[in-house]
Amino acid sequence: MIKVVFFAALREQLNCSQLSLNSENLVTVADLKKQLASKDEKWQKVFANNTLLSAVNHDMVSSEQTIKSGDEVAFFPPVTGG
């Protein structure tokens, strides 16, 4: 199982703070994004955003990062400050 966590506006847009997915057939963060986008139009819109940031086990990663059972993958919008 892979724990998936959503932060900030993503949590509100998806009406979901976290979920667990079977890690079978998931090799990279990109695979996970594709699977999540297939849930419905709302999810597809969120995961079509190229500025979406991701982290695996609290380390910032690219979509090519490999994932495995037991990992925590977090998604969040880009952070801006002032």
Order of alpha helices (4+ residues) and beta strands (2+ residues): beta-alpha-beta-alpha-alpha-beta-beta-beta
